[in-house]
């Protein structure tokens, strides 16, 4: 459920970009992101850097398109969103606060969160997402500068990158637990 809520604004953005204008897509995605943040707040959770950054990105880009440059192509809008999310992710790594850490701390007990491997796992997962965001940017750059590419190729790259990051985010913590778990005491 959590991963669905995290990705809901982006899913809405991608879908709406196929159906309506960029401004509507961006403002609707910002509104969905705000609802996700409100959902977290009502459940006593922290406001996430990725969520707040994405809402700001969607709203600011929507305002820019509405007020300054309504002729921005849909590919340029998608590239800007991907670049913005990439920047949020990369910045979280540079300042040594991987964005996945906020989500992970809400999923584990306090003892687990203090383990040295916990931080390492979050860095690895955040780097995975940063790589996925980079691949999504590359897909959009290809769509802009190689106009002969079919639309589905950019969509396939974006889905593959995102789905791989989602899978890795679920798999890696389980892998670490299995690899580093203390052997169970067995009685003869």
C-alpha positions in Angstrom: 0.0 0.0 0.0 2.8 2.4 0.9 4.6 2.0 -2.5 1.2 2.8 -4.2 0.8 6.0 -2.3 4.4 7.1 -2.9 4.0 6.5 -6.6 0.4 7.8 -7.0 1.3 11.4 -8.0 3.7 10.1 -10.7 1.3 7.5 -12.0 -1.4 10.2 -12.2 1.0 12.5 -14.0 2.1 9.9 -16.6 -1.5 8.9 -17.3 -2.9 12.5 -17.4 -0.1 13.6 -19.8 -1.6 11.1 -22.3 -5.1 12.5 -21.8 -5.0 16.2 -21.0 -2.8 19.3 -20.9 0.5 19.5 -19.1 -0.9 22.1 -16.7 -3.9 20.0 -15.7 -1.6 17.0 -15.3 0.9 18.9 -13.1 -1.7 20.5 -10.9 -3.7 17.3 -10.5 -0.5 15.5 -9.6 0.4 18.2 -7.1 -3.0 17.8 -5.5 -2.7 14.0 -5.3 0.8 14.5 -3.7 -0.8 16.8 -1.2 -3.4 14.2 -0.4 -0.7 11.6 0.2 1.1 14.0 2.5 -2.2 14.7 4.4 -2.7 10.9 4.6 0.7 10.5 6.2 0.1 13.4 8.6 -3.3 12.1 9.7 -1.6 8.7 10.5 1.1 10.4 12.6 3.8 9.9 10.0 6.4 12.5 8.9 6.2 14.6 5.8 8.5 13.0 3.3 11.2 14.9 1.5 10.4 13.1 -1.8 6.6 13.9 -1.4 7.0 17.5 -0.5 9.7 18.1 -3.1 7.5 16.4 -5.8 4.4 18.5 -4.8 6.6 21.7 -5.1 8.0 20.5 -8.4 4.6 19.7 -9.9 3.0 23.0 -8.6 6.0 25.2 -9.7 6.2 23.6 -13.1 2.4 23.9 -13.5 2.5 27.6 -12.6 5.4 28.2 -15.0 3.5 26.6 -17.8 0.3 28.5 -17.0 1.9 31.9 -16.5 5.1 31.9 -18.6 5.4 29.2 -21.3 2.3 27.4 -22.3 4.0 26.1 -25.4 6.4 23.8 -23.5 6.3 20.3 -25.2 5.0 17.3 -23.3 8.4 15.7 -23.7 10.1 18.7 -22.1 7.6 18.7 -19.3 8.2 15.0 -18.6 12.0 15.6 -18.8 11.7 18.5 -16.3 9.7 16.3 -13.9 12.2 13.5 -14.2 15.1 15.8 -13.8 13.5 17.4 -10.7 12.9 14.0 -9.0 16.4 13.0 -9.9 17.7 16.2 -8.3 15.7 15.5 -5.1 17.0 12.0 -4.9 20.6 12.9 -5.7 20.5 15.8 -3.2 19.3 13.5 -0.5 22.3 11.4 -1.1 24.7 14.3 -1.2 23.4 15.7 2.1 23.7 12.2 3.6 20.0 11.8 4.3 18.8 9.3 1.7 15.1 9.9 0.9 14.2 6.3 1.5 15.3 6.6 5.1 12.1 8.3 6.1 10.0 5.5 4.7 12.2 2.8 6.1 12.1 4.1 9.6 8.4 3.9 9.6 8.5 0.3 8.6 10.9 -1.1 11.2 11.4 -1.1 14.9 13.8 1.3 16.6 16.4 -1.4 17.2 16.6 -2.3 13.5 16.8 1.4 12.5 20.0 1.6 14.7 21.8 -1.2 12.9 24.8 -0.1 10.7 23.5 -2.2 7.8 20.2 -0.3 8.0 21.8 3.0 6.7 23.8 1.1 4.1 20.7 -0.6 2.8 19.0 2.8 2.5 21.9 4.3 0.6 21.8 1.3 -1.8 18.0 1.6 -2.3 18.2 5.3 -2.8 21.0 4.9 -5.3 18.8 2.4 -7.1 16.0 4.9 -7.3 18.4 7.6 -8.4 19.5 5.3 -11.2 15.9 4.6 -12.2 15.2 8.4 -12.3 18.3 8.8 -14.5 17.0 6.1 -16.9 13.6 7.9 -17.1 15.4 11.1 -18.0 17.4 9.3 -20.7 14.2 7.9 -22.1 12.7 11.4 -22.3 15.9 12.8 -23.9 15.7 10.0 -26.5 12.0 10.9 -27.2 13.0 14.5 -27.7 16.2 14.1 -29.8 15.3 10.9 -31.7 11.9 11.7 -33.0 11.6 8.6 -35.0 11.4 6.4 -31.9 8.0 5.1 -31.2 6.2 6.4 -28.1 6.1 3.0 -26.5 9.9 2.8 -26.3 10.1 5.7 -23.9 7.2 4.2 -21.9 8.9 0.8 -21.8 12.1 2.3 -20.5 10.3 4.3 -17.8 8.2 1.4 -16.6 11.2 -1.0 -16.6 13.2 1.5 -14.6 10.5 2.2 -12.1 9.3 -1.4 -11.8 12.9 -2.6 -11.3 13.4 0.0 -8.5 10.1 -1.0 -6.9 11.1 -4.7 -7.0 14.6 -4.0 -5.7 13.1 -1.9 -2.8 11.0 -4.8 -1.7 13.6 -7.5 -2.4 16.8 -6.0 -0.9 15.7 -5.6 2.7 14.5 -9.3 2.7 17.8 -10.4 1.1 19.8 -8.5 3.8 17.7 -10.0 6.6 18.1 -13.5 5.2 21.9 -13.0 4.7 22.7 -11.4 8.0 20.1 -13.0 10.3 21.5 -14.9 13.3 21.1 -18.6 13.0 18.1 -19.9 14.8 18.7 -21.9 18.0 17.8 -25.4 17.3 17.4 -28.1 19.9 18.3 -31.7 19.2 
